[in-house]
C-alpha cells in the first residue's frame, strides 16, 4: 500500500516552539495597553452617545405630546365648545 500524501508520512517530524517568556510578557503588556486605551476612549464615548440618545428621545416625546395637544379636541385646541343649531328655513 502506497501513501498518496508522502508529506504526512511518519518519517517527518514536526516540532512546535512556544514563544519565550519575555515575548509572552510583552504580548500581555501590549494587550493590556490596548484594552486600557479602548476603555479610556470607548466607555466615555458610549456614555456621551447614550446621553445624546436619551435627550433626543425625550425631545421627540415632548414634541409629539405637544402636537397631540394642539390637534382637534386636544387640551390646547383653542376652539370654543360651540354647538351647531339647525334652523328650519
C-alpha positions as CSV (number, residue, x, y, z in Angstrom):
1,X,0.0,0.0,0.0
2,X,1.4,3.3,-1.0
3,X,0.9,6.6,0.7
4,X,-0.6,9.1,-1.7
5,X,0.5,12.0,0.6
6,X,4.1,11.5,1.4
7,X,4.3,14.8,3.4
8,X,2.1,13.2,6.0
9,X,4.2,10.1,6.5
10,X,5.8,9.1,9.7
11,X,9.2,10.0,8.5
12,X,8.6,13.7,9.0
13,X,8.6,15.1,12.5
14,X,7.2,18.5,13.3
15,X,8.2,20.3,16.5
16,X,6.5,23.5,17.7
17,X,8.3,26.1,19.7
18,X,6.4,28.3,22.1
19,X,7.4,31.9,22.3
20,X,9.8,32.8,25.0
21,X,8.8,34.1,28.4
22,X,9.9,37.7,27.5
23,X,7.8,37.6,24.3
24,X,4.7,36.4,26.3
25,X,5.1,39.1,28.9
26,X,5.5,41.7,26.2
27,X,2.4,40.4,24.4
28,X,0.4,40.6,27.6
29,X,1.5,44.2,28.3
30,X,0.6,45.3,24.8
31,X,-2.8,43.6,25.1
32,X,-3.5,45.3,28.4
33,X,-2.4,48.7,27.0
34,X,-4.8,48.3,24.0
35,X,-7.6,47.3,26.4
36,X,-6.9,50.3,28.6
37,X,-6.9,52.7,25.7
38,X,-10.2,51.2,24.5
39,X,-11.7,51.7,27.9
40,X,-10.4,55.3,28.2
41,X,-11.9,56.3,24.8
42,X,-14.9,54.0,24.2
43,X,-16.6,54.0,27.5
44,X,-16.9,57.8,27.7
45,X,-17.9,57.9,24.0
46,X,-20.6,55.3,24.7
47,X,-21.9,57.3,27.7
48,X,-22.0,60.5,25.7
49,X,-23.9,58.8,22.9
50,X,-26.3,57.3,25.4
51,X,-27.0,60.7,26.9
52,X,-27.5,62.3,23.5
53,X,-29.8,59.5,22.5
54,X,-31.9,60.0,25.7
55,X,-32.1,63.7,25.2
56,X,-33.4,63.2,21.6
57,X,-35.8,60.6,22.8
58,X,-37.2,63.0,25.5
59,X,-37.3,65.9,23.0
60,X,-39.3,63.9,20.4
61,X,-41.7,62.6,23.1
62,X,-42.4,66.1,24.3
63,X,-42.8,67.4,20.7
64,X,-45.2,64.5,20.0
65,X,-47.2,65.3,23.2
66,X,-47.5,69.0,22.3
67,X,-48.5,68.1,18.7
68,X,-51.3,65.9,20.1
69,X,-52.4,68.6,22.5
70,X,-52.9,71.0,19.6
71,X,-54.9,68.5,17.5
72,X,-58.7,68.9,17.3
73,X,-60.3,68.3,20.6
74,X,-57.0,68.3,22.4
75,X,-56.4,70.3,25.6
76,X,-54.7,73.1,23.7
77,X,-57.1,73.1,20.7
78,X,-58.1,76.7,21.2
79,X,-61.6,76.3,19.9
80,X,-64.7,77.1,21.9
81,X,-67.2,74.4,22.6
82,X,-69.9,75.7,20.3
83,X,-73.0,73.7,19.4
84,X,-74.5,74.0,15.9
85,X,-78.1,74.8,15.9
86,X,-80.0,73.8,12.8
87,X,-82.9,76.2,11.9
88,X,-85.8,75.4,9.8
89,X,-86.0,77.8,6.9
